[in-house]
């Protein structure tokens, strides 16, 4: 092996060591960041600072995962995605009108009437509770 080969081997070994130290430093920094976040979340939770706890939680765990989609149900582009949402919610949602309101009222009244007629549960009010609790105290 010539002098040039030895020098290249030394340079390569130095490069590999430096690269390894660099990667380890990045891993350690990521671990330190995670530990600091965990400590901060734990501290906020222990202090019952729920507002700051959830802000930190959402910032760290939720916000980076939120990305708008460009494809929905095989439709591409923002306008097509908006139209898909519009069509979906038009199908599943019907705004109230007087006819719908009356139908719902009749259905609820019918269920309440059946419930009252078929109910085997006794009616319990404050007087009943007070009477039962006073009997047990005596």
Backbone as a chain_set.jsonl record, in Angstrom:
{"seq": "XXXXXXXXXXXXXXXXXXXXXXXXXXXXXXXXXXXXXXXXXXXXXXXXXXXXXXXXXXXXXXXXXXXXXXXXXXXXXXXXXXXXXXXXXXXXXXXXXXXXXXXXXXXXXXXXXXXXXXXXXXXXXXXXXXXXXXXXXX", "coords": {"N": [[0.825, -1.159, 0.0], [0.543, 2.178, -0.83], [1.695, 5.49, 0.136], [-0.283, 7.331, -0.442], [-2.576, 5.745, -0.392], [-2.674, 5.033, 2.312], [-3.048, 7.531, 3.455], [-5.541, 8.154, 2.362], [-7.039, 6.146, 3.592], [-6.83, 6.916, 6.265], [-8.094, 9.424, 6.123], [-10.627, 8.626, 5.313], [-11.385, 7.03, 7.514], [-11.417, 8.998, 9.48], [-13.462, 10.586, 8.436], [-15.638, 8.816, 8.631], [-15.751, 8.474, 11.436], [-16.343, 11.119, 12.207], [-18.785, 11.491, 10.921], [-20.318, 9.597, 12.283], [-20.228, 10.641, 14.915], [-21.612, 13.023, 14.413], [-24.168, 12.065, 13.63], [-24.881, 10.788, 16.024], [-24.967, 13.018, 17.71], [-27.147, 14.382, 16.623], [-29.194, 12.516, 17.148], [-29.082, 12.547, 19.954], [-29.779, 15.206, 20.47], [-32.412, 15.18, 19.527], [-33.512, 13.337, 21.329], [-33.16, 14.815, 23.706], [-34.833, 16.981, 23.174], [-37.332, 15.688, 23.015], [-37.452, 14.733, 25.646], [-37.467, 17.137, 27.068], [-39.886, 18.178, 26.145], [-41.636, 16.208, 27.111], [-41.205, 16.541, 29.855], [-42.122, 19.18, 30.144], [-44.817, 18.906, 29.395], [-45.681, 17.112, 31.373], [-45.205, 18.662, 33.663], [-47.002, 20.8, 33.228], [-49.378, 19.397, 33.251], [-49.365, 18.36, 35.844], [-49.512, 20.727, 37.272], [-52.008, 21.418, 36.645], [-52.521, 23.064, 34.506], [-54.314, 23.22, 32.134], [-54.873, 24.564, 29.746], [-52.4, 25.488, 28.644], [-51.181, 22.995, 28.555], [-52.714, 21.541, 26.609], [-52.317, 23.199, 24.398], [-49.571, 22.876, 23.964], [-49.527, 20.122, 23.509], [-51.146, 19.825, 21.167], [-49.66, 21.403, 19.406], [-47.279, 19.983, 19.215], [-47.996, 17.281, 18.597], [-50.181, 17.247, 16.835], [-50.384, 19.354, 14.899], [-48.332, 19.124, 12.951], [-49.182, 16.983, 11.545], [-51.382, 17.754, 10.18], [-52.333, 18.296, 7.049], [-53.418, 19.732, 4.074], [-55.508, 18.023, 1.763], [-55.158, 17.035, -1.614], [-56.572, 15.313, -3.054], [-59.633, 13.655, -3.125], [-61.886, 11.1, -2.884], [-61.192, 10.301, -5.458], [-61.227, 12.674, -6.856], [-59.447, 15.495, -7.989], [-57.654, 18.394, -6.902], [-58.27, 21.611, -5.337], [-60.82, 22.835, -5.71], [-62.4, 20.674, -6.574], [-62.246, 18.996, -4.339], [-63.499, 20.609, -2.412], [-66.051, 20.633, -3.547], [-66.736, 17.925, -3.331], [-66.94, 17.67, -0.521], [-69.075, 19.434, -0.125], [-71.15, 18.137, -1.575], [-71.305, 15.743, -0.101], [-72.127, 16.619, 2.501], [-74.51, 17.834, 1.855], [-76.05, 15.641, 1.238], [-76.237, 14.27, 3.705], [-77.241, 16.062, 5.55], [-80.096, 17.803, 6.446], [-81.644, 20.824, 6.574], [-83.694, 22.172, 9.208], [-87.178, 22.548, 8.778], [-90.587, 23.691, 8.837], [-92.206, 21.424, 8.387], [-90.453, 19.248, 8.886], [-89.874, 19.83, 11.546], [-92.415, 19.507, 12.771], [-92.885, 16.769, 12.279], [-90.8, 15.615, 13.767], [-91.52, 16.498, 16.322], [-93.965, 15.154, 16.703], [-93.033, 12.501, 16.667], [-91.346, 12.463, 18.934], [-93.217, 13.11, 20.945], [-94.888, 10.873, 20.727], [-93.095, 8.821, 21.493], [-92.547, 9.623, 24.118], [-95.071, 9.36, 25.256], [-95.522, 6.587, 24.985], [-93.416, 5.725, 26.567], [-94.17, 6.694, 29.083], [-96.52, 5.264, 29.499], [-95.682, 2.596, 29.46], [-93.784, 2.495, 31.394], [-92.205, 1.077, 34.127], [-90.887, 2.148, 36.114], [-90.814, 3.842, 39.185], [-91.909, 7.148, 40.054], [-89.644, 9.516, 41.12], [-89.007, 12.081, 43.335], [-87.83, 15.085, 45.043], [-89.076, 15.1, 47.566], [-89.605, 12.388, 47.976], [-86.987, 11.348, 48.082], [-86.013, 12.709, 50.333], [-87.753, 11.697, 52.268], [-87.086, 8.972, 52.217], [-84.388, 9.086, 52.995], [-84.599, 10.19, 55.514], [-85.93, 8.189, 56.899], [-84.003, 6.215, 57.022], [-82.138, 7.391, 58.679], [-83.292, 7.406, 61.201]], "CA": [[0.0, 0.0, 0.0], [1.35, 3.386, -0.926], [1.436, 6.577, 1.079], [-1.571, 7.925, -0.802], [-3.621, 4.828, 0.071], [-2.721, 5.152, 3.77], [-3.658, 8.833, 3.739], [-6.971, 8.031, 2.039], [-7.645, 5.309, 4.626], [-6.95, 7.761, 7.452], [-9.114, 10.439, 5.84], [-11.91, 7.933, 5.308], [-11.697, 6.654, 8.895], [-11.768, 10.242, 10.153], [-14.771, 10.972, 7.896], [-16.628, 7.91, 9.2], [-15.893, 8.829, 12.856], [-17.031, 12.412, 12.284], [-20.174, 11.268, 10.526], [-20.95, 8.863, 13.38], [-20.421, 11.608, 16.007], [-22.651, 13.947, 13.968], [-25.454, 11.369, 13.729], [-25.177, 10.611, 17.45], [-25.335, 14.326, 18.252], [-28.517, 14.646, 16.171], [-30.075, 11.63, 17.932], [-29.098, 13.031, 21.332], [-30.564, 16.445, 20.485], [-33.819, 14.787, 19.383], [-33.9, 12.76, 22.629], [-33.255, 15.911, 24.671], [-36.042, 17.744, 22.845], [-38.481, 14.878, 23.444], [-37.473, 14.707, 27.106], [-37.9, 18.468, 27.515], [-41.321, 18.272, 25.87], [-42.317, 15.34, 28.064], [-41.141, 17.194, 31.162], [-43.002, 20.354, 30.118], [-46.205, 18.425, 29.407], [-45.931, 16.549, 32.702], [-45.263, 19.78, 34.595], [-48.267, 21.522, 33.013], [-50.466, 18.527, 33.682], [-49.336, 18.308, 37.314], [-49.955, 22.032, 37.78], [-53.384, 21.549, 36.172], [-52.583, 24.148, 33.527], [-54.822, 22.471, 30.99], [-54.826, 25.359, 28.509], [-51.046, 25.4, 28.087], [-50.914, 21.581, 28.265], [-53.3, 21.155, 25.33], [-51.647, 23.957, 23.336], [-48.304, 22.18, 23.678], [-49.853, 18.803, 22.949], [-51.589, 19.971, 19.773], [-48.562, 21.927, 18.598], [-46.259, 18.954, 18.974], [-48.476, 16.008, 18.059], [-51.278, 17.323, 15.867], [-50.26, 20.342, 13.838], [-47.475, 18.692, 11.848], [-49.876, 15.937, 10.8], [-52.474, 18.345, 9.417], [-51.947, 18.777, 5.735], [-54.586, 19.675, 3.193], [-55.444, 16.984, 0.74], [-55.441, 17.471, -2.973], [-57.349, 14.251, -3.688], [-60.691, 13.109, -2.284], [-62.802, 10.257, -3.657], [-60.774, 10.265, -6.855], [-61.295, 14.018, -7.447], [-58.195, 16.195, -7.769], [-57.678, 19.849, -6.859], [-59.002, 22.224, -4.224], [-62.242, 23.031, -6.045], [-63.061, 19.36, -6.607], [-62.34, 18.526, -2.953], [-64.588, 21.401, -1.793], [-67.331, 20.177, -4.095], [-67.017, 16.618, -2.726], [-67.448, 17.934, 0.826], [-70.401, 20.033, -0.269], [-72.092, 17.087, -1.965], [-71.461, 14.807, 1.015], [-72.92, 17.191, 3.578], [-75.876, 18.07, 1.35], [-76.759, 14.371, 1.322], [-76.49, 13.795, 5.065], [-77.809, 17.094, 6.402], [-81.285, 18.501, 5.953], [-81.978, 21.872, 7.531], [-85.053, 22.09, 9.741], [-88.255, 23.393, 8.27], [-91.765, 23.465, 9.683], [-92.652, 20.045, 8.224], [-89.52, 18.404, 9.636], [-90.064, 20.132, 12.973], [-93.66, 18.867, 13.21], [-92.685, 15.311, 12.276], [-89.961, 15.271, 14.919], [-92.304, 16.73, 17.531], [-94.906, 14.038, 16.814], [-92.28, 11.294, 17.014], [-90.916, 12.582, 20.33], [-94.419, 13.01, 21.78], [-95.318, 9.477, 20.703], [-92.165, 8.034, 22.304], [-92.748, 9.981, 25.521], [-96.338, 8.778, 25.693], [-95.275, 5.151, 25.149], [-92.514, 5.561, 27.697], [-94.936, 6.917, 30.311], [-97.501, 4.195, 29.649], [-95.03, 1.315, 29.673], [-92.725, 2.627, 32.387], [-92.401, 0.39, 35.4], [-90.078, 2.871, 37.083], [-91.591, 4.768, 39.996], [-91.526, 8.551, 39.977], [-88.851, 9.895, 42.293], [-88.783, 13.512, 43.445], [-87.076, 15.474, 46.232], [-89.78, 14.659, 48.771], [-89.39, 10.947, 48.095], [-85.605, 11.143, 48.512], [-85.909, 13.166, 51.722], [-88.475, 10.757, 53.109], [-86.3, 7.735, 52.316], [-83.169, 9.33, 53.753], [-84.941, 10.422, 56.939], [-86.302, 6.902, 57.482], [-82.774, 5.474, 57.301], [-81.414, 8.046, 59.762], [-83.956, 7.109, 62.469]], "C": [[0.883, 1.241, 0.0], [0.929, 4.428, 0.101], [0.064, 7.198, 0.819], [-2.722, 7.057, -0.304], [-3.78, 4.92, 1.582], [-3.398, 6.461, 4.156], [-5.163, 8.782, 3.463], [-7.703, 7.202, 3.088], [-7.844, 6.112, 5.906], [-8.039, 8.822, 7.284], [-10.5, 9.799, 5.887], [-12.327, 7.543, 6.73], [-12.119, 7.876, 9.696], [-13.165, 10.708, 9.707], [-15.878, 10.124, 8.52], [-16.855, 8.225, 10.678], [-16.674, 10.135, 13.021], [-18.504, 12.268, 11.935], [-20.945, 10.572, 11.64], [-21.225, 9.801, 14.556], [-21.559, 12.582, 15.662], [-24.038, 13.303, 14.095], [-25.853, 11.153, 15.185], [-25.593, 11.921, 18.101], [-26.763, 14.688, 17.856], [-29.506, 13.799, 16.966], [-30.197, 12.122, 19.368], [-29.919, 14.32, 21.441], [-32.056, 16.141, 20.362], [-34.335, 14.18, 20.684], [-34.086, 13.849, 23.677], [-34.507, 16.747, 24.437], [-37.282, 16.992, 23.289], [-38.599, 14.846, 24.959], [-37.951, 16.047, 27.65], [-39.394, 18.646, 27.283], [-42.101, 17.428, 26.862], [-42.336, 15.974, 29.452], [-42.082, 18.388, 31.221], [-44.467, 19.927, 30.164], [-46.572, 17.885, 30.778], [-46.084, 17.668, 33.734], [-46.584, 20.537, 34.464], [-49.462, 20.697, 33.473], [-50.526, 18.465, 35.205], [-49.814, 19.614, 37.933], [-51.401, 22.345, 37.374], [-53.561, 22.779, 35.275], [-53.029, 23.535, 32.206], [-54.735, 23.244, 29.688], [-53.447, 25.24, 27.865], [-50.678, 23.959, 27.751], [-51.437, 21.224, 26.879], [-52.705, 21.945, 24.166], [-50.346, 23.27, 22.952], [-48.552, 20.84, 23.008], [-50.21, 18.932, 21.472], [-50.462, 20.476, 18.878], [-47.568, 20.831, 18.255], [-46.795, 17.737, 18.237], [-49.488, 16.135, 16.927], [-50.991, 18.224, 14.675], [-49.399, 19.866, 12.669], [-48.151, 17.618, 10.994], [-51.009, 16.494, 9.935], [-51.942, 18.902, 8.106], [-53.168, 18.683, 4.834], [-54.405, 18.601, 2.123], [-55.752, 17.588, -0.618], [-56.304, 16.461, -3.702], [-58.381, 13.751, -2.691], [-61.674, 12.377, -3.176], [-62.472, 10.28, -5.156], [-60.855, 11.606, -7.565], [-60.034, 14.773, -7.048], [-58.409, 17.701, -7.751], [-58.567, 20.383, -5.751], [-60.491, 22.378, -4.52], [-63.003, 21.713, -6.05], [-63.239, 18.807, -5.194], [-63.446, 19.282, -2.235], [-65.948, 20.924, -2.278], [-67.72, 18.813, -3.534], [-67.558, 16.782, -1.309], [-68.863, 18.494, 0.765], [-71.44, 18.974, -0.6], [-72.362, 16.118, -0.822], [-72.383, 15.384, 2.08], [-74.317, 17.592, 3.127], [-76.7, 16.789, 1.442], [-77.137, 14.004, 2.749], [-77.165, 14.818, 5.965], [-78.999, 17.744, 5.725], [-81.638, 19.571, 6.971], [-83.438, 21.736, 7.984], [-85.983, 23.03, 8.996], [-89.487, 23.039, 9.088], [-92.259, 22.022, 9.572], [-91.77, 19.088, 9.023], [-89.709, 18.597, 11.131], [-91.306, 19.436, 13.51], [-93.534, 17.35, 13.263], [-91.858, 14.879, 13.484], [-90.735, 15.436, 16.221], [-93.29, 15.581, 17.753], [-94.195, 12.753, 17.25], [-91.837, 11.318, 18.482], [-92.107, 12.447, 21.264], [-94.904, 11.561, 21.867], [-94.416, 8.61, 21.582], [-92.318, 8.356, 23.786], [-94.024, 9.363, 26.064], [-96.181, 7.274, 25.931], [-94.403, 4.891, 26.374], [-93.264, 5.716, 29.016], [-95.92, 5.774, 30.567], [-96.838, 2.876, 30.046], [-94.0, 1.346, 30.794], [-93.096, 1.918, 33.675], [-91.609, 1.095, 36.495], [-90.955, 3.827, 37.882], [-91.071, 6.192, 39.833], [-90.806, 8.926, 41.258], [-88.643, 11.397, 42.246], [-88.05, 13.808, 44.742], [-87.742, 14.976, 47.51], [-89.558, 13.167, 49.025], [-87.99, 10.654, 48.619], [-85.436, 11.549, 49.969], [-86.593, 12.196, 52.671], [-87.665, 9.474, 53.309], [-85.038, 7.954, 53.147], [-83.46, 9.58, 55.22], [-85.323, 9.126, 57.628], [-85.038, 6.138, 57.851], [-82.005, 6.071, 58.469], [-82.0, 7.665, 61.127], [-83.65, 5.781, 63.011]], "O": [[1.855, 1.325, 0.751], [-0.052, 4.262, 0.826], [-0.656, 7.546, 1.754], [-3.737, 7.58, 0.157], [-4.903, 4.888, 2.087], [-4.22, 6.497, 5.072], [-5.96, 9.305, 4.242], [-8.844, 7.504, 3.44], [-8.884, 6.012, 6.557], [-8.812, 9.078, 8.207], [-11.435, 10.375, 6.442], [-13.488, 7.708, 7.105], [-13.055, 7.813, 10.492], [-13.953, 11.174, 10.53], [-16.93, 10.645, 8.892], [-17.996, 8.248, 11.139], [-17.558, 10.236, 13.872], [-19.365, 12.86, 12.586], [-22.096, 10.916, 11.911], [-22.312, 9.773, 15.134], [-22.371, 12.921, 16.523], [-24.969, 13.924, 14.607], [-27.019, 11.314, 15.544], [-26.479, 11.934, 18.956], [-27.509, 15.241, 18.665], [-30.539, 14.301, 17.409], [-31.288, 12.117, 19.937], [-30.669, 14.499, 22.4], [-32.874, 16.779, 21.025], [-35.457, 14.464, 21.103], [-35.046, 13.82, 24.447], [-35.164, 17.171, 25.388], [-38.189, 17.582, 23.876], [-39.701, 14.922, 25.503], [-38.749, 16.09, 28.587], [-40.092, 19.204, 28.129], [-43.114, 17.876, 27.398], [-43.356, 15.949, 30.14], [-42.763, 18.595, 32.225], [-45.267, 20.52, 30.889], [-47.655, 18.169, 31.289], [-46.982, 17.626, 34.575], [-47.211, 20.876, 35.467], [-50.431, 21.23, 34.014], [-51.608, 18.512, 35.79], [-50.446, 19.613, 38.989], [-51.941, 23.397, 37.715], [-54.603, 23.436, 35.285], [-52.233, 23.354, 31.285], [-54.543, 22.646, 28.629], [-53.337, 24.929, 26.679], [-49.954, 23.711, 26.787], [-50.702, 20.671, 26.061], [-52.598, 21.418, 23.059], [-50.047, 23.098, 21.77], [-47.866, 20.473, 22.054], [-49.647, 18.235, 20.627], [-50.321, 20.037, 17.737], [-47.074, 20.763, 17.13], [-46.127, 17.211, 17.347], [-49.632, 15.207, 16.132], [-51.331, 17.874, 13.545], [-49.703, 20.172, 11.516], [-47.744, 17.373, 9.858], [-51.532, 15.799, 9.064], [-51.185, 19.873, 8.09], [-53.87, 17.671, 4.832], [-53.299, 18.325, 1.66], [-56.522, 18.541, -0.731], [-56.726, 16.703, -4.833], [-58.049, 13.457, -1.543], [-62.231, 12.955, -4.11], [-63.366, 10.279, -6.002], [-60.579, 11.679, -8.762], [-59.601, 14.699, -5.898], [-59.24, 18.226, -8.492], [-59.488, 19.71, -5.288], [-61.328, 22.08, -3.668], [-64.138, 21.651, -5.576], [-64.274, 18.215, -4.887], [-64.249, 18.676, -1.525], [-66.891, 20.825, -1.493], [-68.899, 18.561, -3.287], [-68.521, 16.115, -0.931], [-69.741, 18.071, 1.518], [-72.498, 18.922, 0.028], [-73.503, 15.718, -0.595], [-73.32, 14.716, 2.517], [-75.224, 17.68, 3.955], [-77.904, 16.838, 1.694], [-78.228, 13.487, 2.99], [-77.621, 14.464, 7.051], [-78.919, 18.18, 4.577], [-81.908, 19.248, 8.128], [-84.293, 21.252, 7.243], [-85.618, 24.15, 8.638], [-89.422, 22.164, 9.951], [-92.692, 21.45, 10.573], [-92.27, 18.225, 9.745], [-89.703, 17.63, 11.893], [-91.264, 18.838, 14.586], [-94.028, 16.719, 14.197], [-92.182, 13.891, 14.144], [-90.618, 14.607, 17.124], [-93.43, 15.092, 18.874], [-94.696, 12.014, 18.096], [-91.943, 10.312, 19.184], [-92.023, 11.744, 22.272], [-95.281, 11.084, 22.937], [-94.905, 7.763, 22.33], [-92.23, 7.459, 24.625], [-94.058, 8.896, 27.202], [-96.643, 6.747, 26.943], [-94.636, 3.942, 27.122], [-93.027, 4.962, 29.96], [-96.126, 5.367, 31.711], [-97.369, 2.131, 30.869], [-93.403, 0.316, 31.109], [-94.169, 2.137, 34.237], [-91.651, 0.695, 37.658], [-91.762, 4.552, 37.3], [-89.902, 6.394, 39.504], [-91.306, 8.679, 42.356], [-88.164, 11.933, 41.247], [-87.685, 12.885, 45.47], [-87.072, 14.491, 48.423], [-89.35, 12.748, 50.163], [-87.82, 9.81, 49.499], [-84.803, 10.84, 50.751], [-86.078, 11.905, 53.75], [-87.569, 8.955, 54.422], [-84.662, 7.081, 53.929], [-82.657, 9.223, 56.082], [-85.068, 8.968, 58.822], [-85.002, 5.477, 58.888], [-81.298, 5.354, 59.177], [-81.264, 7.61, 62.112], [-84.151, 5.418, 64.075]]}, "num_chains": 1, "name": "protein.A"}
